[in-house]
Amino acid sequence: MDAGQMHPGTHPIDDDLVRRLVAGQFPQWADLAIERFPSGGTVNAMYRLGDDMVVRLPLVRGGADDVSLERTWLPRLARHLPTPVPEVLGDGKPAEGYPWPWSVYRWLAGDNPEAGALSRPVPLAGDLARFVAAMRRVTLPGAPRAHRGGPVASLDADTRAAIEQLRGIPQEGIDCDGATAVWEEALRAPGWDGPPVWLHGDLMPGNLLVNDGRLTAVIDFGCLGTGDPACDLFPAWNLLPADAREVFREALGADDATWTRGRGRTLSQALVALPYYRNTNPAMAHNARHVIRAVLAEG
């Protein structure tokens, strides 16, 4: 992998390529301005198209499957959710040397929230809980299994490998023994024995939009599907301070086992992300450090 490149096999994308793709497949939009939108995302490039749309193109082959998933399920999910989600306006096809499907979406206004800098964390916690609860109530048939929806034990090898990597990066200052203890507690927690529930599957700050401190949209549903409800507890530790975290938990009625699994899953994601992104994606690395501190402080 080249220095500064997040993933091996990343396809080069620039303004000219996006302009040619749009002009060739959506000539009605060919005269609109196209501008790269800065994003901490790791799987897609985003370009503003005029004032009201955004072009989203996978950077790697793995992101191509997400395009189909969103096209299939977002229109069906949207009517069940209390928060706006991406609306597909155009189904782009491989062309101009670009090898994967891509999409045009309606632009959703708002800013990504930042842990430690929330203006209204308690109301935001309530908004997030309402979104997660609404996802869980969805009963659409034929649901796919969520990317992260399986048992906690399926993450064990990667989590322990990441902890050992971090032991070798002392400048990060990670309490690896403490992280191991929290992870092993999650492994001991009873697993989910109810029916699988619908999940967003990747409720990171970069996939949330807020305005005036309140949730205005949830984006990037590439990990959606059904599974363990603990998978959508991520915001408790990757975004919310302790008091709002409790509001979020109470609103969702998370029992001790689900909460422990959710904490372990969130920690696992952060432990894996930090060594992977520390030199290529400052936003992801920063949030991973925040999660690790928040989880270990909770004790």
C-alpha positions as CSV (number, residue, x, y, z in Angstrom):
1,M,0.0,0.0,0.0
2,D,1.4,3.4,-0.9
3,A,2.2,5.9,1.8
4,G,-0.9,7.9,2.6
5,Q,-3.3,5.5,0.9
6,M,-5.9,4.1,3.2
7,H,-6.5,0.8,1.4
8,P,-4.7,-1.4,-1.1
9,G,-6.5,-1.4,-4.5
10,T,-7.8,2.1,-4.2
11,H,-9.1,3.4,-7.6
12,P,-7.9,6.9,-8.5
13,I,-10.8,9.4,-8.7
14,D,-10.6,13.0,-9.8
15,D,-12.9,15.9,-10.8
16,D,-12.4,15.1,-14.5
17,L,-13.4,11.5,-14.2
18,V,-16.6,12.4,-12.2
19,R,-17.5,15.1,-14.8
20,R,-17.2,12.6,-17.6
21,L,-19.2,9.9,-15.8
22,V,-22.0,12.4,-15.0
23,A,-22.1,13.9,-18.5
24,G,-22.1,10.4,-20.1
25,Q,-24.9,8.9,-18.0
26,F,-26.9,11.9,-16.7
27,P,-26.6,14.6,-19.4
28,Q,-29.4,16.6,-17.7
29,W,-26.8,17.4,-15.0
30,A,-23.8,17.8,-17.2
31,D,-23.6,21.6,-16.8
32,L,-23.8,21.6,-13.0
33,A,-20.7,22.4,-10.9
34,I,-18.7,19.4,-9.6
35,E,-16.5,19.8,-6.5
36,R,-14.8,17.2,-4.3
37,F,-16.3,17.2,-0.9
38,P,-13.8,16.7,1.9
39,S,-14.7,13.7,4.0
40,G,-13.2,11.5,6.6
41,G,-14.9,8.5,5.0
42,T,-12.8,5.5,4.2
43,V,-14.7,3.6,1.4
44,N,-16.2,6.3,-0.9
45,A,-15.3,9.6,-2.5
46,M,-17.9,12.3,-2.5
47,Y,-18.5,15.2,-5.0
48,R,-21.0,17.9,-4.7
49,L,-23.1,18.1,-7.9
50,G,-24.7,21.5,-8.1
51,D,-26.4,22.7,-4.9
52,D,-28.7,19.8,-4.3
53,M,-26.9,16.6,-5.1
54,V,-23.9,14.5,-4.3
55,V,-22.0,11.9,-6.3
56,R,-20.7,9.0,-4.2
57,L,-18.2,6.6,-5.8
58,P,-16.5,3.6,-4.1
59,L,-12.8,3.9,-3.7
60,V,-12.3,0.1,-3.4
61,R,-14.0,-3.0,-4.8
62,G,-15.5,-3.8,-1.4
63,G,-17.5,-0.6,-1.5
64,A,-19.2,-1.6,-4.7
65,D,-21.4,-4.1,-2.9
66,D,-22.6,-1.3,-0.6
67,V,-24.0,0.6,-3.6
68,S,-26.4,-2.3,-4.5
69,L,-27.3,-2.7,-0.8
70,E,-28.3,1.0,-0.5
71,R,-30.2,1.1,-3.8
72,T,-32.2,-1.9,-2.7
73,W,-33.0,-1.1,0.9
74,L,-32.9,2.7,1.5
75,P,-36.1,3.4,-0.4
76,R,-37.9,0.7,1.7
77,L,-36.3,1.8,5.0
78,A,-36.8,5.5,4.6
79,R,-40.6,5.5,5.3
80,H,-40.1,3.7,8.6
81,L,-37.4,6.1,10.1
82,P,-37.8,9.3,12.0
83,T,-34.6,10.8,10.5
84,P,-33.9,11.6,6.8
85,V,-31.6,9.1,5.0
86,P,-29.9,9.3,1.6
87,E,-32.3,9.3,-1.4
88,V,-30.9,7.8,-4.6
89,L,-31.5,10.0,-7.6
90,G,-29.3,8.2,-10.1
91,D,-27.8,4.8,-10.6
92,G,-24.4,5.2,-12.1
93,K,-22.7,2.3,-14.0
94,P,-19.1,1.4,-14.7
95,A,-17.6,3.6,-17.5
96,E,-14.7,5.8,-18.5
97,G,-12.3,3.3,-16.9
98,Y,-14.1,3.4,-13.6
99,P,-14.9,-0.2,-12.7
100,W,-17.8,-0.1,-10.2
101,P,-21.4,1.1,-9.8
102,W,-21.8,4.5,-8.3
103,S,-24.7,6.7,-7.2
104,V,-26.1,10.2,-7.2
105,Y,-28.0,11.2,-4.0
106,R,-30.0,14.1,-2.9
107,W,-27.8,16.4,-0.8
108,L,-28.5,16.3,2.9
109,A,-27.5,19.4,4.9
110,G,-25.7,19.3,8.2
111,D,-22.3,18.8,9.8
112,N,-20.7,15.8,11.3
113,P,-20.8,16.0,15.1
114,E,-17.5,15.9,17.0
115,A,-17.0,14.0,20.3
116,G,-16.1,16.4,23.0
117,A,-17.6,19.4,21.2
118,L,-21.4,18.7,21.2
119,S,-23.6,21.7,21.9
120,R,-26.7,19.6,23.0
121,P,-25.5,16.1,23.8
122,V,-28.5,15.0,25.8
123,P,-31.1,15.9,23.2
124,L,-28.8,14.4,20.6
125,A,-28.7,11.2,22.6
126,G,-32.5,11.1,22.5
127,D,-32.5,11.6,18.7
128,L,-30.0,8.8,18.2
129,A,-32.0,6.5,20.4
130,R,-35.2,7.2,18.4
131,F,-33.4,6.4,15.2
132,V,-31.9,3.1,16.6
133,A,-35.3,2.1,18.1
134,A,-37.1,2.8,14.8
135,M,-34.5,0.6,12.9
136,R,-35.1,-2.2,15.4
137,R,-38.9,-2.1,14.8
138,V,-38.6,-2.5,11.0
139,T,-40.0,-5.8,9.8
140,L,-39.2,-5.8,6.1
141,P,-38.9,-9.3,4.8
142,G,-35.8,-10.7,3.1
143,A,-33.3,-8.7,5.2
144,P,-29.6,-9.3,4.6
145,R,-27.4,-10.2,7.6
146,A,-25.5,-7.1,8.8
147,H,-21.8,-6.9,8.2
148,R,-21.2,-6.6,11.9
149,G,-24.3,-8.4,13.1
150,G,-22.8,-11.8,14.2
151,P,-21.6,-13.0,17.6
152,V,-18.9,-11.0,19.5
153,A,-16.6,-14.0,19.4
154,S,-16.3,-13.5,15.6
155,L,-14.2,-10.4,16.3
156,D,-11.9,-12.0,18.8
157,A,-8.9,-12.8,16.6
158,D,-8.8,-9.3,15.0
159,T,-9.3,-7.5,18.3
160,R,-6.5,-9.4,20.0
161,A,-4.2,-8.9,17.0
162,A,-4.9,-5.1,17.1
163,I,-4.1,-5.0,20.9
164,E,-0.8,-6.6,20.2
165,Q,-0.1,-4.1,17.4
166,L,-0.8,-1.3,19.8
167,R,1.6,-2.7,22.4
168,G,4.2,-2.1,19.7
169,I,3.3,1.5,19.3
170,P,4.1,2.9,22.8
171,Q,3.7,6.5,21.7
172,E,-0.1,5.9,21.5
173,G,-0.2,5.3,25.2
174,I,-2.9,2.7,25.1
175,D,-3.6,0.7,28.2
176,C,-3.5,-2.6,26.4
177,D,-4.1,-4.7,29.5
178,G,-7.2,-2.6,30.4
179,A,-8.5,-3.0,26.8
180,T,-8.0,-6.7,27.0
181,A,-9.9,-6.9,30.2
182,V,-12.9,-5.0,28.8
183,W,-12.8,-7.1,25.6
184,E,-12.8,-10.4,27.6
185,E,-15.8,-9.1,29.6
186,A,-17.7,-8.6,26.4
187,L,-16.8,-12.2,25.3
188,R,-18.2,-13.5,28.6
189,A,-21.5,-11.6,28.3
190,P,-24.5,-13.6,27.2
191,G,-25.1,-13.5,23.5
192,W,-28.2,-12.2,21.8
193,D,-30.8,-14.9,21.8
194,G,-33.7,-12.9,20.3
195,P,-34.6,-12.5,16.6
196,P,-32.1,-10.4,14.6
197,V,-33.1,-6.8,14.4
198,W,-32.5,-4.2,11.7
199,L,-29.2,-2.3,12.1
200,H,-27.5,0.6,10.5
201,G,-24.3,-1.1,11.5
202,D,-21.8,1.8,11.3
203,L,-23.1,4.7,13.5
204,M,-19.8,6.6,13.5
205,P,-19.8,10.4,13.9
206,G,-18.9,10.7,10.2
207,N,-22.2,9.0,9.3
208,L,-24.3,11.4,11.3
209,L,-25.4,14.9,10.4
210,V,-26.5,17.5,12.9
211,N,-27.7,21.1,12.9
212,D,-28.0,23.2,16.1
213,G,-26.9,20.1,18.0
214,R,-29.8,17.9,16.9
215,L,-29.7,14.9,14.5
216,T,-30.8,15.9,11.0
217,A,-29.8,12.8,9.0
218,V,-28.1,9.5,9.1
219,I,-26.0,8.5,6.0
220,D,-23.8,5.7,4.7
221,F,-25.9,2.5,5.1
222,G,-23.3,0.2,3.5
223,C,-23.2,-2.0,6.6
224,L,-27.0,-2.3,7.0
225,G,-28.7,-5.6,7.8
226,T,-30.0,-7.6,10.7
227,G,-28.2,-8.9,13.7
228,D,-27.4,-8.3,17.4
229,P,-28.9,-5.0,18.6
230,A,-25.7,-4.3,20.5
231,C,-24.1,-3.3,17.1
232,D,-26.0,0.0,17.0
233,L,-24.9,1.2,20.5
234,F,-21.6,2.6,19.0
235,P,-22.6,6.3,19.6
236,A,-22.6,5.7,23.4
237,W,-18.8,5.6,23.3
238,N,-17.8,7.1,20.0
239,L,-19.7,10.3,20.5
240,L,-21.7,10.9,23.6
241,P,-20.4,12.1,27.0
242,A,-21.2,10.1,30.1
243,D,-24.5,11.8,31.1
244,A,-25.9,11.6,27.5
245,R,-24.7,8.0,27.3
246,E,-27.0,7.1,30.1
247,V,-29.9,8.9,28.4
248,F,-29.2,6.9,25.3
249,R,-29.1,3.6,27.2
250,E,-32.2,4.3,29.2
251,A,-34.2,5.3,26.1
252,L,-33.2,2.0,24.3
253,G,-33.7,-0.1,27.4
254,A,-30.4,-1.8,26.9
255,D,-29.9,-4.6,29.4
256,D,-26.5,-5.3,31.0
257,A,-25.5,-8.1,28.6
258,T,-26.4,-6.0,25.5
259,W,-24.6,-2.9,26.9
260,T,-21.5,-5.0,27.6
261,R,-21.5,-6.5,24.1
262,G,-22.0,-3.0,22.6
263,R,-19.1,-1.6,24.6
264,G,-16.9,-4.4,23.5
265,R,-17.9,-4.1,19.9
266,T,-17.3,-0.4,19.9
267,L,-13.9,-0.9,21.6
268,S,-13.0,-3.6,19.1
269,Q,-13.7,-1.3,16.1
270,A,-11.5,1.4,17.6
271,L,-8.7,-0.9,18.5
272,V,-8.6,-2.2,14.9
273,A,-9.0,1.2,13.4
274,L,-6.3,3.0,15.3
275,P,-3.2,1.2,14.0
276,Y,-4.8,0.9,10.5
277,Y,-5.6,4.6,10.1
278,R,-3.2,6.4,12.3
279,N,-1.0,7.5,9.3
280,T,-3.7,7.8,6.7
281,N,-7.0,9.1,8.2
282,P,-6.6,11.5,11.1
283,A,-10.4,11.7,11.7
284,M,-10.8,8.0,12.1
285,A,-7.6,7.7,14.2
286,H,-8.8,10.6,16.4
287,N,-12.2,9.0,17.0
288,A,-10.6,5.6,17.7
289,R,-8.5,7.2,20.5
290,H,-11.6,8.9,21.9
291,V,-13.5,5.6,22.0
292,I,-10.6,3.8,23.7
293,R,-10.4,6.5,26.4
294,A,-14.2,6.6,26.9
295,V,-14.5,2.8,27.3
296,L,-11.6,2.5,29.6
297,A,-12.7,5.4,31.7
298,E,-16.1,3.8,32.1
299,G,-14.2,0.9,33.6
